[in-house]
């Protein structure tokens, strides 16, 4: 058994025993709100319109706790009583979805099914007795469409189950299980073939020649050791940042085993994440991958944020990727109060360390300005020399959210710019690059790109949402025999040159993406989508030239819409 696996279990056991000994009645606890771009948009919207959020929410670390979001939405009395039926519907939706933490009377169903089902609008089945609370919901995602550029019929068929609740009011738990068979539009299928992975997912199998078959599982338990200190152990993802993308840690890759510790004191939030990632994955079961164990590596991340007043959040963070062919882990990284770079230097380690900062400023009750900066390696004299030294590696993001554009109620827009220098996130080998299961842990492009994203949402009536997303990006692509810095799975030791590097070097590639979607909420958390996607890649490297025009419809029950915007 590897040293990290042993100590990981000991740490989990230690916190479990400590929680039993030290926890007290009355500690506020709840499950998380699962990562969902549409759901978190609603939270962003009303935080910006009101100029403040719940004191317990630091928006640069996601997911949020349900009880904190419920507390914030319960205080939106002025918006609930105005004449805007759409805002009232959205607020009622979030309060109903989190009724267990607000005692929201409108969440109770007037007509339960068979007496025991849907006693509350948001739960297929629920239990609320002393010392035990459970919310159980089926999960379904059925979609079908037409790929106008290929002779295939894309579809998604997902069935699953979601369970969450509380034990003794002190321990929150959550689990999500689903099985999926899918044939994706052409550009997603090309991505799978090129990267030997299914976006956002883990182990997979070929299904009916053109499709894939995979199982999705996530879950956790969490508790407060003392009131300010929350511990969570589970299998899932974390998103760091306030944008559509994250340059620090995103939800793009597969789920991973983790231990989190979150300390909230005064206006400060100190977040720690310790995770086990996969350094590689040998394609699907159909290629013989079941014959061995996938190689592992480990991630440690800490993030300190400060809510400076009602509308300004400042954060700094540090991340280290640890591993080698023996899967060793330095126990010192489990210390939540140390700088990883100092520990690395003290031990003579050459692990991969990132540092960075983020900021968000809400202003004028309509706007939110946000930014994120990640430094991989940086030398000021090499930057000022202008000679394009390969190791000046960084990623940066800047964005603006605008609510009620030009005074039009429920018309919201977002503009975001992202950039990453060549070789950012890569390292000497697969054990120390910033990837998991052959997928980037940050931006889905990897590195060596510039990207503009525009998103607009309009809600013409309470249950109807119109969404438009456009992306225009340029990056430098690698071919199998070259390494210009985009593919983070390649070692930077195989780089093409030490000097003369610039963003977009390599085979010049242009990416354009347009998605238009109409979503109607049939009843609570039951959605019907119509969508149109245009995806176009043109490149000096001919094998990458492709165009996909896709039209389709989705039926979703208790599951977010799948987004393939890369």
C-alpha positions in Angstrom: 0.0 0.0 0.0 1.4 3.4 -0.9 2.3 5.8 1.8 -0.2 8.4 0.7 -3.1 6.0 0.6 -2.3 4.8 4.2 -2.0 8.3 5.6 -5.0 9.5 3.6 -7.1 6.9 5.4 -5.6 7.7 8.8 -6.3 11.4 8.3 -10.0 10.6 7.4 -10.3 8.4 10.4 -8.7 11.0 12.7 -11.2 13.7 11.6 -14.1 11.2 11.9 -13.2 10.4 15.5 -12.5 14.0 16.4 -15.9 15.0 15.0 -17.6 12.5 17.2 -15.7 13.7 20.3 -15.9 17.4 19.6 -19.1 18.1 17.6 -21.9 19.8 19.4 -25.6 20.2 18.7 -26.5 23.3 16.8 -23.5 23.3 14.4 -24.9 24.5 11.0 -24.4 21.8 8.3 -25.8 20.9 4.9 -24.8 19.2 1.7 -23.4 21.2 -1.3 -25.2 22.5 -4.3 -23.8 20.4 -7.2 -21.7 22.2 -9.7 -24.2 23.4 -12.4 -23.5 26.4 -14.6 -27.2 27.4 -14.8 -27.9 27.1 -11.1 -24.8 29.1 -10.1 -25.7 31.8 -12.6 -28.8 32.5 -10.5 -26.8 32.9 -7.4 -24.4 35.3 -9.2 -27.3 37.3 -10.6 -28.9 38.1 -7.2 -25.6 38.7 -5.5 -24.8 41.3 -8.1 -28.2 42.9 -8.1 -28.2 43.2 -4.3 -24.6 44.2 -4.0 -23.9 41.5 -1.3 -24.1 37.8 -0.6 -24.3 35.6 2.5 -21.3 36.2 4.8 -20.6 32.5 4.6 -20.2 32.4 0.8 -16.8 33.2 -0.8 -17.6 32.8 -4.4 -14.1 31.9 -5.7 -14.5 28.4 -4.2 -17.3 26.2 -5.4 -19.4 24.3 -4.7 -21.4 26.3 -2.1 -23.3 24.9 0.9 -27.0 24.7 0.6 -27.8 26.3 3.9 -25.6 29.3 3.1 -27.4 29.8 -0.3 -30.8 29.3 1.3 -29.9 32.0 3.9 -29.0 34.5 1.2 -32.1 33.9 -0.9 -34.4 34.0 2.1 -33.2 37.6 2.6 -34.2 38.8 -0.9 -37.6 40.1 0.3 -37.5 43.2 -1.9 -37.0 41.2 -5.1 -39.6 38.6 -4.0 -42.3 41.3 -3.6 -41.6 43.5 -6.7 -43.6 43.2 -9.9 -41.0 41.1 -11.7 -42.6 37.6 -11.9 -39.4 36.1 -13.3 -37.2 37.1 -10.3 -39.9 35.9 -8.0 -40.0 32.6 -9.8 -36.2 32.2 -9.6 -36.0 33.0 -5.9 -38.9 30.7 -5.2 -37.1 28.0 -7.2 -33.9 28.2 -5.2 -35.8 28.4 -1.8 -37.9 25.4 -2.8 -34.8 23.5 -3.8 -33.3 24.2 -0.4 -36.4 24.1 1.7 -34.9 21.9 4.4 -32.7 24.8 5.4 -35.2 27.6 5.4 -38.5 25.9 6.3 -40.0 27.5 3.2 -43.7 26.9 3.3 -44.3 27.1 -0.5 -42.0 24.1 -1.0 -44.6 21.8 0.3 -46.6 20.0 -2.4 -50.3 20.4 -2.4 -50.9 17.1 -4.1 -48.4 14.3 -3.1 -48.2 11.2 -5.4 -49.4 8.0 -3.8 -49.3 9.8 -0.4 -45.5 9.4 0.1 -44.0 10.7 -3.2 -43.4 14.4 -3.9 -44.6 15.6 -0.5 -42.2 18.4 -1.3 -41.9 19.9 -4.8 -38.2 19.3 -5.0 -38.0 15.7 -3.7 -39.3 12.5 -5.3 -39.1 10.9 -1.9 -38.0 12.5 1.4 -37.6 11.5 5.1 -37.3 14.0 7.9 -37.3 12.4 11.4 -35.2 13.1 14.5 -31.5 12.5 13.7 -32.1 11.5 10.0 -32.9 13.5 6.9 -32.9 12.2 3.4 -33.8 13.6 -0.1 -33.9 11.0 -2.9 -34.4 11.9 -6.6 -34.2 10.0 -9.8 -31.8 11.3 -12.5 -32.6 11.1 -16.2 -31.0 12.7 -19.3 -32.4 11.7 -22.7 -31.3 13.6 -25.8 -31.4 13.1 -29.5 -30.3 15.2 -32.4 -28.8 15.5 -35.9 -25.2 16.0 -36.9 -25.7 17.7 -40.2 -22.0 17.1 -41.2 -21.8 13.4 -40.5 -23.9 10.3 -41.0 -24.5 9.7 -37.3 -27.4 10.4 -34.9 -26.1 11.8 -31.6 -27.9 10.8 -28.4 -27.4 10.6 -24.7 -29.2 8.1 -22.4 -28.5 8.6 -18.7 -30.3 7.0 -15.8 -29.3 7.4 -12.2 -30.0 8.4 -8.6 -29.2 11.3 -6.3 -29.4 11.0 -2.5 -28.5 13.7 0.1 -29.3 14.6 3.7 -28.1 14.9 7.3 -27.3 12.5 10.1 -28.1 13.8 13.6 -28.1 17.3 12.1 -24.3 17.2 12.2 -23.0 15.0 9.3 -24.1 15.9 5.7 -23.9 13.2 3.1 -24.4 13.1 -0.7 -24.1 10.5 -3.4 -24.7 10.6 -7.2 -24.7 7.4 -9.4 -25.6 7.2 -13.0 -24.9 5.0 -16.1 -24.7 6.5 -19.6 -24.7 5.3 -23.2 -24.0 8.1 -25.6 -23.0 8.9 -29.2 -21.8 12.5 -29.2 -21.6 15.0 -32.1 -18.6 14.7 -34.4 -16.3 17.2 -32.7 -16.7 15.5 -29.3 -16.0 12.1 -30.8 -12.9 13.5 -32.4 -11.8 14.8 -29.0 -12.3 11.4 -27.4 -10.2 9.7 -30.1 -7.5 12.3 -29.9 -7.2 12.3 -26.1 -8.3 8.7 -25.2 -10.8 10.0 -22.6 -14.4 11.1 -22.4 -14.8 14.8 -21.3 -15.7 15.2 -17.6 -15.8 11.4 -17.1 -13.6 8.4 -16.2 -13.4 4.8 -17.2 -15.4 4.1 -20.4 -16.1 1.5 -23.0 -17.0 1.6 -26.7 -20.7 1.2 -27.3 -22.3 0.3 -30.6 -19.2 1.3 -32.5 -19.9 5.1 -32.6 -20.8 5.5 -29.0 -19.4 5.3 -25.5 -20.6 3.7 -22.3 -19.5 5.0 -18.8 -20.5 5.0 -15.2 -20.5 8.2 -13.1 -20.2 8.2 -9.3 -19.6 11.0 -6.8 -20.3 11.4 -3.1 -19.0 12.6 0.2 -19.7 13.1 3.9 -18.9 16.4 5.7 -19.1 17.7 9.3 -17.9 20.5 11.5 -15.1 19.7 13.9 -15.9 23.0 15.6 -18.2 25.7 14.3 -15.7 27.4 11.9 -14.0 24.3 10.7 -15.7 22.1 8.1 -14.2 18.8 6.9 -15.4 16.9 3.8 -14.1 13.6 2.5 -15.4 12.2 -0.8 -15.1 11.7 -4.6 -15.9 14.7 -6.8 -14.6 18.0 -8.1 -13.9 21.6 -7.0 -14.0 24.8 -9.1 -11.8 27.7 -8.2 -12.7 31.1 -9.6 -15.6 33.3 -10.7 -15.5 32.8 -14.5 -16.9 30.4 -17.1 -13.4 28.9 -17.2 -10.9 28.5 -14.4 -7.2 29.0 -14.8 -6.6 27.5 -11.3 -8.8 24.4 -10.9 -11.9 23.6 -13.0 -14.6 20.8 -13.1 -13.5 19.7 -16.6 -11.7 16.5 -15.7 -12.9 13.2 -14.1 -14.0 13.1 -10.5 -11.2 12.4 -7.9 -10.8 11.2 -4.4 -10.3 14.1 -2.0 -10.2 15.5 1.5 -11.2 19.1 2.1 -10.9 21.4 5.0 -12.6 24.8 5.0 -12.2 27.3 7.9 -14.4 30.4 8.0 -13.5 33.1 10.5 -14.6 36.7 10.4 -14.4 37.8 6.8 -11.8 35.1 5.9 -12.1 31.7 4.3 -9.2 29.3 4.3 -9.8 26.3 2.0 -7.6 23.2 1.7 -7.9 20.4 -0.8 -5.9 17.2 -0.8 -6.7 14.9 -3.8 -5.6 11.8 -5.6 -5.5 12.1 -9.4 -4.6 9.7 -12.2 -1.4 10.4 -14.1 -2.6 8.5 -17.1 -5.5 6.3 -18.3 -5.1 3.6 -21.0 -8.1 4.4 -23.1 -11.2 2.3 -22.8 -11.9 -1.3 -21.6 -11.9 -2.4 -25.2 -8.2 -1.7 -25.5 -7.2 -4.0 -22.6 -6.9 -1.4 -19.9 -8.3 -3.7 -17.2 -5.0 -5.6 -17.1 -3.3 -3.1 -14.8 -3.8 -0.2 -12.4 -3.7 3.4 -13.6 -0.7 5.3 -12.3 -1.6 7.9 -9.6 -0.4 11.3 -8.5 -1.5 13.7 -5.8 -2.7 17.3 -5.6 -2.6 19.7 -2.6 -4.2 23.1 -2.9 -4.9 25.9 -0.5 -6.8 29.1 -1.1 -7.2 32.1 1.2 -10.0 34.6 0.4 -11.1 37.8 2.1 -14.5 39.5 1.8 -13.4 43.1 2.0 -16.7 44.8 2.6 -20.0 43.8 0.9 -18.8 43.6 -2.7 -15.1 43.0 -3.0 -13.4 39.6 -2.6 -9.6 39.0 -2.8 -7.9 35.7 -2.9 -4.5 34.0 -3.1 -3.8 30.3 -3.7 -1.1 27.8 -4.1 -1.2 24.3 -5.7 1.3 21.5 -5.8 1.2 18.3 -8.0 3.2 15.5 -6.3 4.2 12.2 -7.7 6.7 10.0 -9.6 6.7 6.4 -10.9 6.6 5.1 -7.3 3.5 7.1 -6.5 5.3 8.6 -3.4 3.8 11.4 -1.4 5.5 13.7 1.0 3.5 13.7 4.2 4.5 17.3 4.9 2.0 18.5 2.2 -0.8 17.5 4.5 0.1 20.4 6.8 -2.6 22.9 6.0 -0.6 26.0 7.2 2.6 25.8 5.1 3.7 27.3 1.8 4.3 24.4 -0.6 7.1 26.2 -2.3 9.0 26.4 0.9 8.4 22.8 1.7 9.6 21.9 -1.8 12.8 23.8 -1.4 13.5 22.4 2.0 13.2 18.8 0.8 15.0 19.2 -2.4 11.8 18.2 -4.3 11.1 19.1 -8.0 7.4 18.8 -7.8 5.2 21.1 -9.8 4.0 24.2 -7.8 1.6 27.0 -8.9 0.8 30.2 -7.2 -1.9 32.7 -8.0 -4.5 35.2 -7.1 -8.1 36.1 -7.9 -10.3 39.1 -7.4 -14.0 39.9 -7.8 -15.7 43.3 -7.5 -19.4 43.8 -7.7 -20.4 47.5 -8.4 -23.4 49.6 -9.2 -25.8 46.7 -8.5 -25.4 45.7 -12.2 -21.8 44.7 -12.8 -19.2 42.2 -11.6 -15.6 42.5 -12.6 -13.4 39.5 -12.0 -9.9 38.3 -12.7 -7.6 35.4 -12.0 -3.8 35.0 -12.4 -1.8 31.8 -12.2 2.0 31.7 -12.2 3.7 28.4 -13.1 7.3 29.8 -13.4 8.3 33.4 -13.7 11.5 35.4 -13.9 11.1 39.2 -14.1 14.4 39.8 -15.9 13.5 37.2 -18.6 10.0 38.8 -19.0 11.5 42.3 -19.4 14.1 41.0 -21.9 11.3 40.2 -24.4 13.2 37.1 -25.7 10.4 34.6 -25.2 12.0 32.4 -22.6 10.1 29.1 -22.5 9.8 29.0 -18.6 7.9 32.3 -18.3 4.6 30.4 -17.9 1.4 31.8 -16.7 -2.4 31.8 -17.2 -4.6 34.8 -16.8 -8.3 35.6 -16.9 -10.4 38.8 -17.0 -14.2 39.0 -17.2 -17.2 41.2 -16.7 -20.8 40.2 -15.8 -23.6 42.7 -16.6 -27.1 42.1 -15.1 -30.2 43.7 -16.6 -28.3 45.0 -19.7 -29.4 48.5 -20.7 -32.2 48.4 -18.2 -33.8 45.3 -19.8 -35.0 43.2 -16.9 -33.7 39.5 -16.9 -31.3 40.1 -19.8 -27.8 39.3 -18.5 -24.5 39.1 -20.3 -20.9 38.0 -19.6 -17.7 38.7 -21.5 -14.5 36.8 -20.6 -10.9 36.7 -21.9 -8.5 33.9 -21.1 -4.8 33.4 -22.0 -2.2 30.8 -21.3 1.5 30.9 -22.3 3.1 27.8 -24.0 4.1 25.0 -21.6 2.0 26.3 -18.8 0.6 23.4 -16.6 3.1 20.9 -18.2 6.0 19.5 -16.4 8.8 16.9 -16.8 6.4 13.9 -16.9 2.8 12.8 -16.5 3.2 12.5 -12.7 3.7 16.2 -12.2 1.8 17.9 -15.0 -1.6 19.5 -14.2 -3.8 16.8 -15.5 -6.2 14.1 -14.3 -7.3 11.1 -16.3 -5.6 12.5 -19.4 -7.7 15.8 -19.1 -6.5 19.2 -18.0 -7.3 20.2 -14.4 -7.7 23.8 -15.4 -8.7 25.1 -18.9 -9.9 22.4 -21.3 -7.6 23.7 -24.1 -4.5 22.9 -22.0 -2.1 25.8 -22.8 -0.7 28.1 -25.5 -4.0 29.9 -26.4 -6.0 33.1 -26.3 -9.8 32.9 -25.9 -12.8 35.3 -25.9 -16.2 34.1 -24.6 -19.5 35.9 -24.8 -22.6 34.6 -23.0 -26.1 36.1 -22.9 -29.2 34.9 -21.1 -32.7 36.2 -21.4 -35.7 35.1 -19.4 -38.8 36.3 -21.2 -41.2 34.5 -18.8 -40.7 32.6 -15.5 -40.2 29.1 -16.8 -38.4 30.0 -20.1 -34.7 30.8 -20.5 -32.9 31.7 -23.7 -29.1 31.3 -23.8 -26.5 32.3 -26.3 -22.8 31.4 -26.0 -20.1 32.4 -28.5 -16.4 31.6 -28.3 -13.6 32.8 -30.6 -10.1 31.5 -29.8 -6.7 31.0 -31.4 -4.0 28.6 -30.3 -0.9 26.8 -31.5 -1.4 23.1 -32.0 1.2 20.3 -31.8 1.5 17.5 -34.2 2.6 14.0 -33.0 6.2 14.9 -33.6 6.4 18.3 -32.1 5.9 20.1 -28.8 5.0 23.8 -29.1 3.4 23.9 -25.6 -0.3 23.2 -26.0 -0.6 19.5 -25.0 0.2 19.4 -21.3 0.6 15.6 -21.4 3.9 16.1 -23.2 7.0 16.7 -21.2 8.5 20.2 -21.4 11.8 18.5 -21.7 10.8 17.9 -25.4 10.2 21.6 -26.1 11.1 22.9 -29.5 13.3 25.8 -28.2 14.4 27.7 -25.1 13.9 31.3 -26.5 11.7 32.9 -29.1 8.5 31.4 -27.7 5.1 33.2 -27.9 1.5 32.5 -27.3 0.0 30.7 -30.3 3.2 29.3 -31.7 3.1 26.0 -33.5 0.4 25.1 -36.1 -1.9 28.1 -36.1 -5.4 27.0 -35.2 -8.7 29.0 -35.0 -11.7 27.8 -33.0 -15.2 29.2 -33.3 -18.2 28.0 -31.3 -21.8 29.1 -31.2 -24.5 27.6 -29.1 -28.1 28.7 -28.9 -30.4 27.0 -26.4 -34.0 27.4 -25.3 -34.8 25.8 -21.9 -38.3 25.4 -20.4 -38.8 24.1 -16.9 -41.8 21.8 -17.0 -41.9 21.4 -13.2 -39.3 21.7 -10.5 -35.9 20.4 -11.8 -37.6 18.9 -14.9 -36.3 20.6 -18.0 -36.8 20.5 -21.8 -34.0 22.0 -24.0 -33.8 22.8 -27.7 -30.3 23.7 -28.9 -28.3 24.4 -31.9 -24.5 24.2 -32.0 -22.0 25.3 -34.6 -18.4 24.1 -33.9 -15.6 25.0 -36.3 -11.9 24.4 -36.2 -9.5 25.5 -39.0 -5.8 24.8 -38.7 -2.5 24.8 -40.6 -2.4 21.3 -39.3 -4.8 19.6 -41.8 -6.0 16.7 -39.6 -7.6 19.2 -37.2 -9.8 20.9 -39.8 -13.4 20.1 -38.9 -16.9 21.5 -38.8 -19.9 20.3 -36.8 -23.4 21.6 -37.1 -25.7 20.0 -34.5 -29.3 20.4 -33.6 -30.9 18.5 -30.8 -33.3 18.3 -27.9 -32.9 17.2 -24.3 -35.2 16.0 -21.5 -33.5 16.4 -18.1 -34.6 15.4 -14.7 -32.4 16.5 -11.7 -29.3 16.8 -13.8 -27.4 19.8 -15.4 -27.2 20.2 -19.2 -24.0 18.7 -20.7 -21.9 21.4 -22.2 -19.1 20.7 -24.7 -17.7 24.2 -25.4 -14.1 23.4 -26.4 
